[in-house]
Amino acid sequence: MTYDLYGAHGWLSRRAVRSDMRLCSFLLPCLAAALSSAFVISPPHMWTKLILTHHWPSTFCSMEHPVCHPNISYWTLHGLWPDKGIDCNSSWHFNSSQIEDLLPDMKTSWPDLLNPLSASFWKYEWHKHGTCAAKAPSLNSQHKYFSKALELYHKVDLDSILKKFDITPSEKYYKLSQIEGVIENFYSVKPKIQCVHPSKNADFQILGQIEICFNPDFTLLDCEKQFTMETTSKGDWDNPVAVNKASGFSVCDHDMPVYYPPLP
């Protein structure tokens, strides 16, 4: 048995079909324009992830830094890094007067371990990472960039969370899974944990850096999550592992004990 969809008792009427066809012919150009606009707003080179990077002062200062100030016993902010770009606007100079109200917090939370009285570290982070993060309207000024980094640092409160779950500097060794587990269980995302390997034959690794990642809307994100538009450049600056190895850090080995060094 067949049914006449256009009959008096059918599902559709010819008038409805003609109306739908007119609606489709109207909507298609609009949809095409909207998609075109979306690609303009989010070009392929736009970053898709922010990396809030913490470093452990004792480890940093042990990495061949003869002039260093490791007398800080909490995780400090290393930077807020977009996953794409490096030195995106060399003409956008750092100006500390634009973040004057943030300086007291920055000196504590984001200190320059090599030169505490200088703003050179923040200047470096702004030129290298801030000018690239500033492609997003939410971070398109020095004040927005530095204040957001501080806000995320305090919200994450990594140092307190590690202490709360008994991950503290110690002469004993930890399993990497212990540290990862605390972070993953509390934040419900996967961090990126980096270590220093003292020598090729060492039977332990030194905890040095922990990254917590965010979406462009500042919601938490697995650091391992990748996006289809993420790998457009083949240079080392777009290869996080290469960058970290160049700076002395590499992703921690799951099979090797982790040393979380106390203050010297």
DRENPA-3360 file (N, C-alpha, C; in nm, 2 decimals, always signed):
BEGIN
1 = MTYDLYGA = +0.09/-0.12/+0.00/+0.00/+0.00/+0.00/+0.09/+0.12/+0.00 ~ +0.05/+0.23/-0.08/+0.12/+0.35/-0.08/+0.04/+0.46/-0.02 ~ +0.11/+0.57/+0.02/+0.04/+0.68/+0.08/+0.06/+0.81/-0.01 ~ -0.04/+0.89/-0.03/-0.03/+1.02/-0.10/+0.01/+1.12/+0.01 ~ +0.14/+1.16/+0.01/+0.18/+1.26/+0.11/+0.12/+1.40/+0.09 ~ +0.06/+1.41/-0.03/+0.01/+1.55/-0.06/-0.15/+1.55/-0.06 ~ -0.21/+1.43/-0.02/-0.35/+1.42/-0.01/-0.41/+1.51/+0.11 ~ -0.54/+1.51/+0.11/-0.60/+1.59/+0.22/-0.57/+1.54/+0.35;
9 = HGWLSRRA = -0.54/+1.41/+0.37/-0.50/+1.36/+0.50/-0.35/+1.32/+0.51 ~ -0.27/+1.36/+0.42/-0.13/+1.33/+0.42/-0.05/+1.41/+0.51 ~ +0.08/+1.39/+0.52/+0.17/+1.46/+0.61/+0.20/+1.60/+0.57 ~ +0.21/+1.62/+0.44/+0.26/+1.75/+0.38/+0.15/+1.80/+0.29 ~ +0.16/+1.92/+0.27/+0.08/+1.99/+0.16/+0.18/+2.05/+0.06 ~ +0.13/+2.07/-0.06/+0.21/+2.13/-0.16/+0.25/+2.27/-0.12 ~ +0.16/+2.34/-0.05/+0.19/+2.48/-0.01/+0.31/+2.48/+0.09 ~ +0.31/+2.38/+0.18/+0.41/+2.37/+0.28/+0.55/+2.34/+0.21;
17 = VRSDMRLC = +0.54/+2.25/+0.11/+0.67/+2.22/+0.04/+0.72/+2.35/-0.03 ~ +0.63/+2.42/-0.10/+0.68/+2.54/-0.17/+0.73/+2.64/-0.07 ~ +0.67/+2.65/+0.05/+0.72/+2.74/+0.15/+0.85/+2.70/+0.20 ~ +0.87/+2.57/+0.22/+1.00/+2.52/+0.27/+1.11/+2.55/+0.17 ~ +1.07/+2.53/+0.04/+1.17/+2.55/-0.07/+1.22/+2.70/-0.07 ~ +1.12/+2.79/-0.05/+1.15/+2.93/-0.05/+1.24/+2.97/+0.07 ~ +1.21/+2.90/+0.19/+1.29/+2.93/+0.31/+1.43/+2.88/+0.29 ~ +1.45/+2.76/+0.22/+1.58/+2.71/+0.20/+1.66/+2.80/+0.11;
25 = SFLLPCLA = +1.59/+2.85/+0.00/+1.66/+2.94/-0.09/+1.71/+3.06/-0.02 ~ +1.63/+3.11/+0.08/+1.67/+3.23/+0.16/+1.78/+3.20/+0.26 ~ +1.77/+3.08/+0.32/+1.87/+3.05/+0.43/+2.00/+3.01/+0.38 ~ +2.01/+2.95/+0.27/+2.14/+2.90/+0.22/+2.25/+3.01/+0.20 ~ +2.21/+3.12/+0.13/+2.31/+3.23/+0.13/+2.35/+3.29/+0.26 ~ +2.25/+3.29/+0.35/+2.28/+3.34/+0.49/+2.37/+3.25/+0.56 ~ +2.35/+3.12/+0.55/+2.43/+3.02/+0.62/+2.57/+3.03/+0.56 ~ +2.58/+3.05/+0.43/+2.72/+3.06/+0.37/+2.79/+3.18/+0.42;
33 = AALSSAFV = +2.72/+3.29/+0.43/+2.78/+3.41/+0.48/+2.82/+3.40/+0.62 ~ +2.74/+3.33/+0.71/+2.77/+3.31/+0.85/+2.90/+3.22/+0.86 ~ +2.91/+3.12/+0.78/+3.03/+3.03/+0.78/+3.15/+3.11/+0.74 ~ +3.13/+3.19/+0.64/+3.25/+3.27/+0.59/+3.29/+3.37/+0.70 ~ +3.20/+3.43/+0.77/+3.23/+3.52/+0.88/+3.30/+3.45/+0.99 ~ +3.26/+3.32/+1.02/+3.32/+3.24/+1.13/+3.46/+3.22/+1.10 ~ +3.50/+3.19/+0.97/+3.63/+3.16/+0.94/+3.72/+3.29/+0.95 ~ +3.66/+3.41/+0.93/+3.73/+3.53/+0.94/+3.77/+3.55/+1.09;
41 = ISPPHMWT = +3.67/+3.52/+1.18/+3.69/+3.54/+1.32/+3.79/+3.45/+1.37 ~ +3.79/+3.32/+1.33/+3.88/+3.22/+1.38/+3.97/+3.16/+1.27 ~ +4.07/+3.24/+1.23/+4.15/+3.20/+1.12/+4.24/+3.08/+1.17 ~ +4.29/+3.00/+1.07/+4.37/+2.88/+1.10/+4.49/+2.91/+1.20 ~ +4.54/+3.03/+1.19/+4.66/+3.05/+1.28/+4.63/+3.10/+1.42 ~ +4.50/+3.11/+1.45/+4.46/+3.15/+1.58/+4.48/+3.04/+1.68 ~ +4.53/+3.08/+1.80/+4.56/+2.98/+1.90/+4.43/+2.92/+1.95 ~ +4.44/+2.79/+2.00/+4.32/+2.72/+2.04/+4.33/+2.67/+2.18;
49 = KLILTHHW = +4.44/+2.70/+2.25/+4.46/+2.65/+2.38/+4.56/+2.75/+2.46 ~ +4.53/+2.77/+2.58/+4.62/+2.85/+2.67/+4.68/+2.76/+2.77 ~ +4.81/+2.77/+2.79/+4.88/+2.69/+2.89/+4.93/+2.77/+3.00 ~ +4.87/+2.74/+3.12/+4.92/+2.81/+3.24/+5.03/+2.73/+3.30 ~ +5.15/+2.79/+3.30/+5.27/+2.71/+3.33/+5.33/+2.76/+3.47 ~ +5.34/+2.66/+3.56/+5.40/+2.68/+3.69/+5.54/+2.62/+3.69 ~ +5.63/+2.68/+3.76/+5.76/+2.61/+3.78/+5.80/+2.61/+3.93 ~ +5.87/+2.51/+3.96/+5.92/+2.49/+4.10/+6.05/+2.56/+4.12;
57 = PSTFCSME = +6.06/+2.67/+4.20/+6.18/+2.75/+4.21/+6.31/+2.67/+4.24 ~ +6.31/+2.58/+4.33/+6.43/+2.50/+4.36/+6.48/+2.43/+4.24 ~ +6.39/+2.37/+4.16/+6.44/+2.30/+4.04/+6.49/+2.40/+3.94 ~ +6.42/+2.51/+3.91/+6.47/+2.61/+3.82/+6.60/+2.66/+3.85 ~ +6.62/+2.69/+3.98/+6.75/+2.75/+4.02/+6.87/+2.64/+4.02 ~ +6.83/+2.52/+4.02/+6.94/+2.41/+4.01/+6.99/+2.39/+3.87 ~ +6.92/+2.45/+3.77/+6.95/+2.43/+3.63/+7.05/+2.52/+3.58 ~ +7.17/+2.52/+3.64/+7.28/+2.60/+3.59/+7.25/+2.75/+3.59;
65 = HPVCHPNI = +7.18/+2.79/+3.69/+7.16/+2.94/+3.70/+7.24/+2.98/+3.82 ~ +7.36/+3.03/+3.80/+7.45/+3.07/+3.92/+7.39/+3.18/+4.00 ~ +7.32/+3.27/+3.94/+7.25/+3.38/+4.02/+7.11/+3.36/+4.02 ~ +7.06/+3.30/+4.13/+6.92/+3.27/+4.14/+6.87/+3.28/+4.28 ~ +6.74/+3.29/+4.30/+6.68/+3.31/+4.43/+6.58/+3.21/+4.46 ~ +6.63/+3.09/+4.51/+6.54/+2.98/+4.53/+6.46/+2.98/+4.66 ~ +6.48/+3.09/+4.74/+6.42/+3.09/+4.87/+6.27/+3.11/+4.87 ~ +6.20/+3.04/+4.77/+6.05/+3.05/+4.76/+6.00/+2.91/+4.77;
73 = SYWTLHGL = +5.91/+2.88/+4.86/+5.87/+2.74/+4.88/+5.73/+2.72/+4.83 ~ +5.69/+2.78/+4.72/+5.56/+2.76/+4.66/+5.58/+2.76/+4.51 ~ +5.49/+2.70/+4.43/+5.49/+2.70/+4.29/+5.46/+2.84/+4.24 ~ +5.55/+2.89/+4.15/+5.53/+3.03/+4.10/+5.49/+3.02/+3.95 ~ +5.43/+3.13/+3.90/+5.39/+3.13/+3.77/+5.51/+3.15/+3.67 ~ +5.51/+3.07/+3.57/+5.61/+3.09/+3.47/+5.56/+3.17/+3.35 ~ +5.43/+3.14/+3.31/+5.37/+3.22/+3.21/+5.24/+3.16/+3.17 ~ +5.17/+3.24/+3.08/+5.04/+3.20/+3.02/+5.07/+3.20/+2.87;
81 = WPDKGIDC = +5.07/+3.08/+2.81/+5.12/+3.06/+2.68/+5.01/+3.01/+2.58 ~ +4.98/+3.08/+2.47/+4.90/+3.03/+2.37/+4.97/+2.91/+2.30 ~ +4.90/+2.82/+2.24/+4.96/+2.71/+2.18/+5.02/+2.74/+2.04 ~ +5.00/+2.86/+1.99/+5.05/+2.90/+1.86/+5.11/+3.04/+1.87 ~ +5.22/+3.05/+1.79/+5.28/+3.18/+1.78/+5.39/+3.21/+1.87 ~ +5.48/+3.30/+1.83/+5.59/+3.34/+1.91/+5.63/+3.48/+1.87 ~ +5.65/+3.57/+1.96/+5.68/+3.71/+1.93/+5.60/+3.76/+1.81 ~ +5.47/+3.77/+1.84/+5.37/+3.80/+1.73/+5.37/+3.95/+1.69;
89 = NSSWHFNS = +5.42/+4.04/+1.78/+5.41/+4.18/+1.74/+5.53/+4.25/+1.81 ~ +5.64/+4.26/+1.74/+5.77/+4.31/+1.80/+5.75/+4.46/+1.83 ~ +5.66/+4.53/+1.77/+5.64/+4.67/+1.79/+5.56/+4.71/+1.91 ~ +5.49/+4.60/+1.97/+5.41/+4.63/+2.08/+5.49/+4.61/+2.21 ~ +5.55/+4.72/+2.25/+5.65/+4.72/+2.36/+5.58/+4.71/+2.50 ~ +5.65/+4.64/+2.58/+5.61/+4.62/+2.72/+5.62/+4.76/+2.80 ~ +5.51/+4.79/+2.87/+5.51/+4.91/+2.95/+5.46/+4.88/+3.09 ~ +5.54/+4.88/+3.19/+5.50/+4.84/+3.32/+5.40/+4.93/+3.39;
97 = SQIEDLLP = +5.39/+5.05/+3.34/+5.30/+5.15/+3.39/+5.15/+5.11/+3.36 ~ +5.13/+5.02/+3.26/+5.00/+4.97/+3.23/+4.95/+4.86/+3.32 ~ +5.04/+4.81/+3.40/+5.01/+4.70/+3.49/+5.05/+4.73/+3.63 ~ +5.06/+4.86/+3.66/+5.11/+4.91/+3.79/+5.03/+4.85/+3.91 ~ +4.90/+4.84/+3.89/+4.82/+4.79/+4.00/+4.84/+4.64/+4.02 ~ +4.90/+4.57/+3.92/+4.92/+4.43/+3.94/+5.05/+4.39/+4.00 ~ +5.14/+4.49/+4.00/+5.28/+4.46/+4.03/+5.30/+4.40/+4.17 ~ +5.23/+4.44/+4.28/+5.25/+4.37/+4.40/+5.22/+4.22/+4.40;
105 = DMKTSWPD = +5.12/+4.18/+4.33/+5.08/+4.04/+4.31/+5.18/+3.97/+4.22 ~ +5.23/+4.04/+4.12/+5.32/+3.98/+4.02/+5.45/+3.95/+4.09 ~ +5.50/+4.04/+4.18/+5.63/+4.01/+4.25/+5.62/+3.89/+4.33 ~ +5.50/+3.85/+4.38/+5.49/+3.74/+4.47/+5.45/+3.61/+4.39 ~ +5.36/+3.62/+4.30/+5.31/+3.51/+4.22/+5.39/+3.48/+4.10 ~ +5.45/+3.58/+4.04/+5.51/+3.57/+3.91/+5.65/+3.63/+3.92 ~ +5.73/+3.59/+4.02/+5.86/+3.66/+4.04/+5.96/+3.62/+3.93 ~ +6.06/+3.71/+3.92/+6.17/+3.69/+3.84/+6.28/+3.63/+3.93;
113 = LLNPLSAS = +6.30/+3.50/+3.92/+6.39/+3.43/+4.01/+6.54/+3.46/+3.99 ~ +6.57/+3.52/+3.87/+6.71/+3.55/+3.84/+6.74/+3.70/+3.88 ~ +6.63/+3.78/+3.87/+6.66/+3.92/+3.90/+6.53/+3.98/+3.96 ~ +6.50/+3.96/+4.09/+6.38/+4.00/+4.15/+6.34/+4.15/+4.14 ~ +6.44/+4.23/+4.12/+6.41/+4.38/+4.12/+6.39/+4.43/+3.97 ~ +6.39/+4.34/+3.88/+6.38/+4.38/+3.74/+6.24/+4.33/+3.68 ~ +6.20/+4.41/+3.58/+6.07/+4.37/+3.51/+6.11/+4.29/+3.38 ~ +6.23/+4.25/+3.36/+6.28/+4.19/+3.23/+6.21/+4.06/+3.20;
121 = FWKYEWHK = +6.18/+3.98/+3.31/+6.11/+3.85/+3.29/+5.97/+3.88/+3.23 ~ +5.89/+3.97/+3.29/+5.76/+4.00/+3.24/+5.76/+4.06/+3.10 ~ +5.86/+4.14/+3.07/+5.88/+4.20/+2.94/+5.90/+4.08/+2.84 ~ +5.98/+3.99/+2.88/+6.01/+3.87/+2.79/+5.89/+3.79/+2.76 ~ +5.81/+3.77/+2.87/+5.69/+3.69/+2.86/+5.58/+3.76/+2.77 ~ +5.58/+3.89/+2.79/+5.48/+3.97/+2.71/+5.52/+3.96/+2.56 ~ +5.64/+3.98/+2.52/+5.68/+3.98/+2.38/+5.67/+3.84/+2.32 ~ +5.71/+3.74/+2.40/+5.71/+3.61/+2.34/+5.57/+3.55/+2.34;
129 = HGTCAAKA = +5.49/+3.56/+2.44/+5.36/+3.50/+2.45/+5.25/+3.59/+2.45 ~ +5.26/+3.70/+2.52/+5.15/+3.79/+2.54/+5.10/+3.85/+2.41 ~ +5.19/+3.89/+2.32/+5.15/+3.95/+2.20/+5.08/+3.85/+2.11 ~ +5.10/+3.73/+2.13/+5.02/+3.62/+2.05/+4.89/+3.59/+2.12 ~ +4.89/+3.59/+2.25/+4.76/+3.57/+2.32/+4.67/+3.69/+2.29 ~ +4.72/+3.80/+2.27/+4.64/+3.93/+2.25/+4.56/+3.92/+2.12 ~ +4.58/+3.82/+2.04/+4.49/+3.81/+1.92/+4.35/+3.78/+1.96 ~ +4.33/+3.74/+2.08/+4.19/+3.72/+2.13/+4.15/+3.85/+2.20;
137 = PSLNSQHK = +4.02/+3.90/+2.17/+3.98/+4.02/+2.24/+3.98/+4.02/+2.39 ~ +3.97/+3.90/+2.45/+3.97/+3.90/+2.59/+4.11/+3.92/+2.65 ~ +4.21/+3.92/+2.57/+4.35/+3.93/+2.62/+4.43/+4.04/+2.53 ~ +4.35/+4.13/+2.48/+4.42/+4.22/+2.38/+4.48/+4.35/+2.44 ~ +4.52/+4.34/+2.56/+4.60/+4.45/+2.62/+4.70/+4.39/+2.72 ~ +4.80/+4.46/+2.76/+4.89/+4.41/+2.86/+4.82/+4.38/+2.99 ~ +4.73/+4.47/+3.03/+4.66/+4.46/+3.15/+4.57/+4.33/+3.15 ~ +4.50/+4.31/+3.04/+4.41/+4.20/+3.03/+4.49/+4.07/+3.04;
145 = YFSKALEL = +4.61/+4.07/+2.97/+4.69/+3.95/+2.96/+4.75/+3.91/+3.10 ~ +4.81/+4.00/+3.16/+4.88/+3.98/+3.29/+4.77/+3.95/+3.40 ~ +4.66/+4.03/+3.40/+4.56/+4.01/+3.50/+4.49/+3.87/+3.49 ~ +4.47/+3.83/+3.37/+4.41/+3.70/+3.34/+4.50/+3.59/+3.39 ~ +4.63/+3.60/+3.36/+4.72/+3.50/+3.40/+4.72/+3.49/+3.55 ~ +4.72/+3.60/+3.62/+4.72/+3.60/+3.77/+4.59/+3.54/+3.82 ~ +4.48/+3.58/+3.76/+4.35/+3.52/+3.80/+4.34/+3.37/+3.79 ~ +4.39/+3.32/+3.68/+4.39/+3.17/+3.66/+4.48/+3.10/+3.75;
153 = YHKVDLDS = +4.60/+3.17/+3.78/+4.70/+3.11/+3.87/+4.63/+3.10/+4.01 ~ +4.56/+3.20/+4.06/+4.50/+3.19/+4.19/+4.38/+3.10/+4.19 ~ +4.31/+3.09/+4.09/+4.19/+3.00/+4.08/+4.24/+2.86/+4.09 ~ +4.34/+2.83/+4.01/+4.39/+2.69/+4.01/+4.46/+2.66/+4.14 ~ +4.53/+2.75/+4.20/+4.59/+2.73/+4.33/+4.66/+2.60/+4.35 ~ +4.75/+2.57/+4.25/+4.82/+2.44/+4.24/+4.89/+2.40/+4.37 ~ +4.97/+2.50/+4.42/+5.05/+2.47/+4.54/+4.96/+2.42/+4.66 ~ +4.85/+2.48/+4.68/+4.76/+2.44/+4.79/+4.70/+2.30/+4.77;
161 = ILKKFDIT = +4.67/+2.28/+4.64/+4.61/+2.15/+4.61/+4.71/+2.03/+4.63 ~ +4.83/+2.05/+4.59/+4.93/+1.95/+4.61/+4.95/+1.92/+4.75 ~ +4.96/+2.03/+4.83/+4.98/+2.02/+4.98/+4.86/+1.95/+5.04 ~ +4.74/+1.98/+5.00/+4.62/+1.93/+5.06/+4.62/+1.77/+5.05 ~ +4.68/+1.72/+4.94/+4.68/+1.58/+4.91/+4.82/+1.52/+4.94 ~ +4.90/+1.58/+5.02/+5.02/+1.53/+5.07/+5.13/+1.51/+4.96 ~ +5.12/+1.59/+4.86/+5.23/+1.60/+4.76/+5.32/+1.72/+4.80 ~ +5.42/+1.70/+4.88/+5.50/+1.81/+4.93/+5.65/+1.78/+4.90;
169 = PSEKYYKL = +5.73/+1.89/+4.90/+5.88/+1.87/+4.87/+5.93/+1.77/+4.98 ~ +6.02/+1.68/+4.94/+6.06/+1.57/+5.03/+6.19/+1.51/+4.97 ~ +6.26/+1.45/+5.06/+6.38/+1.37/+5.02/+6.33/+1.23/+4.97 ~ +6.21/+1.19/+5.00/+6.16/+1.07/+4.94/+6.12/+1.09/+4.80 ~ +6.10/+0.98/+4.72/+6.06/+0.99/+4.58/+5.91/+0.96/+4.57 ~ +5.85/+1.02/+4.47/+5.71/+0.99/+4.44/+5.71/+0.92/+4.30 ~ +5.59/+0.85/+4.29/+5.56/+0.80/+4.15/+5.49/+0.91/+4.08 ~ +5.52/+0.92/+3.95/+5.46/+1.02/+3.87/+5.31/+1.01/+3.87;
177 = SQIEGVIE = +5.26/+0.89/+3.88/+5.12/+0.86/+3.88/+5.05/+0.92/+4.01 ~ +5.13/+0.93/+4.12/+5.07/+1.00/+4.24/+5.04/+1.14/+4.22 ~ +5.14/+1.21/+4.15/+5.12/+1.35/+4.13/+5.02/+1.38/+4.02 ~ +5.02/+1.30/+3.92/+4.92/+1.32/+3.81/+4.78/+1.29/+3.87 ~ +4.77/+1.18/+3.95/+4.64/+1.14/+4.00/+4.57/+1.25/+4.08 ~ +4.65/+1.32/+4.17/+4.60/+1.43/+4.25/+4.54/+1.54/+4.16 ~ +4.62/+1.58/+4.06/+4.58/+1.69/+3.97/+4.46/+1.65/+3.89 ~ +4.46/+1.53/+3.83/+4.35/+1.48/+3.75/+4.22/+1.47/+3.83;
185 = NFYSVKPK = +4.23/+1.41/+3.95/+4.11/+1.39/+4.03/+4.05/+1.52/+4.08 ~ +4.14/+1.62/+4.11/+4.08/+1.74/+4.16/+4.03/+1.83/+4.05 ~ +4.10/+1.85/+3.94/+4.06/+1.94/+3.83/+3.98/+1.87/+3.72 ~ +3.98/+1.74/+3.72/+3.91/+1.66/+3.61/+3.97/+1.69/+3.48 ~ +4.10/+1.72/+3.47/+4.17/+1.73/+3.34/+4.31/+1.68/+3.35 ~ +4.37/+1.65/+3.24/+4.50/+1.60/+3.24/+4.61/+1.71/+3.23 ~ +4.70/+1.72/+3.32/+4.80/+1.82/+3.32/+4.92/+1.77/+3.23 ~ +5.02/+1.86/+3.21/+5.14/+1.82/+3.15/+5.25/+1.84/+3.25;
193 = IQCVHPSK = +5.32/+1.74/+3.30/+5.41/+1.75/+3.40/+5.55/+1.72/+3.34 ~ +5.64/+1.81/+3.37/+5.78/+1.81/+3.31/+5.88/+1.80/+3.42 ~ +5.99/+1.73/+3.39/+6.10/+1.70/+3.48/+6.23/+1.74/+3.42 ~ +6.33/+1.74/+3.50/+6.47/+1.76/+3.46/+6.54/+1.62/+3.49 ~ +6.61/+1.57/+3.39/+6.69/+1.45/+3.41/+6.83/+1.49/+3.43 ~ +6.88/+1.46/+3.55/+7.01/+1.51/+3.59/+7.13/+1.46/+3.50 ~ +7.11/+1.33/+3.46/+7.22/+1.27/+3.37/+7.15/+1.16/+3.30 ~ +7.22/+1.11/+3.20/+7.17/+0.99/+3.12/+7.15/+0.87/+3.21;
201 = NADFQILG = +7.24/+0.85/+3.31/+7.23/+0.73/+3.39/+7.16/+0.75/+3.52 ~ +7.10/+0.86/+3.54/+7.03/+0.89/+3.67/+6.91/+0.79/+3.68 ~ +6.88/+0.75/+3.80/+6.77/+0.66/+3.83/+6.65/+0.73/+3.89 ~ +6.65/+0.87/+3.87/+6.54/+0.95/+3.92/+6.53/+1.07/+3.83 ~ +6.42/+1.14/+3.84/+6.40/+1.27/+3.76/+6.35/+1.37/+3.86 ~ +6.37/+1.50/+3.83/+6.34/+1.61/+3.92/+6.22/+1.68/+3.87 ~ +6.12/+1.69/+3.96/+6.00/+1.77/+3.92/+6.03/+1.91/+3.90 ~ +5.99/+1.97/+3.79/+6.02/+2.11/+3.76/+5.91/+2.20/+3.71;
209 = QIEICFNP = +5.82/+2.14/+3.63/+5.72/+2.23/+3.57/+5.59/+2.16/+3.56 ~ +5.48/+2.23/+3.58/+5.34/+2.17/+3.57/+5.26/+2.27/+3.49 ~ +5.20/+2.21/+3.38/+5.11/+2.30/+3.30/+4.97/+2.25/+3.32 ~ +4.88/+2.35/+3.33/+4.74/+2.33/+3.34/+4.68/+2.41/+3.22 ~ +4.59/+2.35/+3.14/+4.55/+2.41/+3.01/+4.40/+2.45/+3.01 ~ +4.38/+2.55/+2.93/+4.25/+2.61/+2.92/+4.20/+2.63/+2.77 ~ +4.07/+2.62/+2.75/+4.01/+2.66/+2.63/+4.02/+2.81/+2.61 ~ +3.99/+2.86/+2.49/+3.99/+3.01/+2.47/+3.89/+3.08/+2.56;
217 = DFTLLDCE = +3.78/+3.01/+2.61/+3.69/+3.07/+2.70/+3.73/+3.05/+2.85 ~ +3.85/+3.01/+2.87/+3.91/+2.99/+3.00/+3.85/+2.88/+3.09 ~ +3.79/+2.79/+3.02/+3.74/+2.66/+3.09/+3.86/+2.56/+3.08 ~ +3.87/+2.48/+3.18/+3.98/+2.38/+3.19/+3.97/+2.28/+3.07 ~ +4.09/+2.24/+3.03/+4.10/+2.15/+2.91/+4.22/+2.05/+2.94 ~ +4.20/+1.93/+2.89/+4.31/+1.83/+2.89/+4.43/+1.89/+2.81 ~ +4.55/+1.89/+2.87/+4.67/+1.95/+2.80/+4.70/+1.86/+2.68 ~ +4.66/+1.74/+2.68/+4.70/+1.65/+2.57/+4.60/+1.66/+2.45;
225 = KQFTMETT = +4.49/+1.73/+2.47/+4.39/+1.74/+2.37/+4.44/+1.82/+2.25 ~ +4.42/+1.77/+2.13/+4.47/+1.84/+2.01/+4.35/+1.88/+1.93 ~ +4.37/+1.98/+1.84/+4.27/+2.03/+1.75/+4.32/+2.01/+1.61 ~ +4.23/+2.00/+1.52/+4.26/+1.98/+1.38/+4.34/+2.10/+1.32 ~ +4.31/+2.22/+1.37/+4.37/+2.33/+1.32/+4.50/+2.37/+1.39 ~ +4.55/+2.28/+1.48/+4.66/+2.32/+1.57/+4.80/+2.32/+1.51 ~ +4.82/+2.22/+1.42/+4.96/+2.21/+1.37/+4.97/+2.26/+1.23 ~ +5.01/+2.39/+1.22/+5.02/+2.46/+1.09/+5.17/+2.49/+1.06;
233 = SKGDWDNP = +5.25/+2.49/+1.16/+5.39/+2.52/+1.14/+5.48/+2.41/+1.18 ~ +5.59/+2.39/+1.11/+5.68/+2.28/+1.14/+5.80/+2.33/+1.22 ~ +5.80/+2.45/+1.26/+5.91/+2.50/+1.34/+5.90/+2.46/+1.48 ~ +6.02/+2.46/+1.55/+6.03/+2.41/+1.68/+5.94/+2.49/+1.78 ~ +5.91/+2.62/+1.75/+5.83/+2.70/+1.84/+5.69/+2.65/+1.85 ~ +5.65/+2.58/+1.75/+5.51/+2.52/+1.76/+5.52/+2.37/+1.80 ~ +5.63/+2.33/+1.85/+5.65/+2.19/+1.90/+5.68/+2.20/+2.05 ~ +5.58/+2.18/+2.13/+5.60/+2.20/+2.28/+5.71/+2.12/+2.33;
241 = VAVNKASG = +5.73/+1.99/+2.29/+5.83/+1.91/+2.34/+5.97/+1.96/+2.31 ~ +5.99/+2.01/+2.18/+6.11/+2.07/+2.14/+6.15/+2.19/+2.23 ~ +6.05/+2.27/+2.25/+6.08/+2.40/+2.33/+6.12/+2.36/+2.47 ~ +6.05/+2.26/+2.53/+6.08/+2.23/+2.67/+6.22/+2.16/+2.68 ~ +6.25/+2.08/+2.58/+6.38/+2.02/+2.59/+6.49/+2.12/+2.57 ~ +6.47/+2.22/+2.49/+6.56/+2.33/+2.48/+6.59/+2.41/+2.61 ~ +6.48/+2.42/+2.69/+6.49/+2.49/+2.81/+6.53/+2.40/+2.93 ~ +6.56/+2.27/+2.90/+6.60/+2.18/+3.01/+6.49/+2.09/+3.06;
249 = FSVCDHDM = +6.37/+2.12/+3.03/+6.25/+2.04/+3.08/+6.21/+1.94/+2.97 ~ +6.16/+1.83/+3.01/+6.09/+1.74/+2.91/+5.99/+1.66/+2.99 ~ +5.89/+1.61/+2.92/+5.78/+1.54/+2.98/+5.83/+1.43/+3.07 ~ +5.78/+1.42/+3.20/+5.84/+1.32/+3.29/+5.81/+1.18/+3.24 ~ +5.90/+1.09/+3.28/+5.90/+0.95/+3.25/+5.81/+0.88/+3.35 ~ +5.71/+0.81/+3.31/+5.62/+0.74/+3.40/+5.69/+0.62/+3.48 ~ +5.80/+0.57/+3.42/+5.86/+0.46/+3.48/+5.98/+0.50/+3.58 ~ +6.00/+0.63/+3.60/+6.11/+0.67/+3.68/+6.06/+0.75/+3.80;
257 = PVYYPPLP = +6.12/+0.72/+3.92/+6.09/+0.80/+4.04/+6.10/+0.95/+4.02 ~ +6.02/+1.02/+4.09/+6.02/+1.17/+4.08/+6.07/+1.23/+4.21 ~ +6.17/+1.31/+4.20/+6.22/+1.38/+4.32/+6.16/+1.52/+4.32 ~ +6.10/+1.56/+4.43/+6.03/+1.69/+4.44/+6.12/+1.76/+4.55 ~ +6.22/+1.84/+4.50/+6.32/+1.89/+4.59/+6.27/+2.00/+4.69 ~ +6.31/+1.99/+4.82/+6.28/+2.09/+4.91/+6.38/+2.21/+4.89 ~ +6.36/+2.31/+4.97/+6.45/+2.43/+4.96/+6.59/+2.38/+4.99 ~ +6.69/+2.43/+4.92/+6.83/+2.39/+4.95/+6.88/+2.44/+5.09;
% end
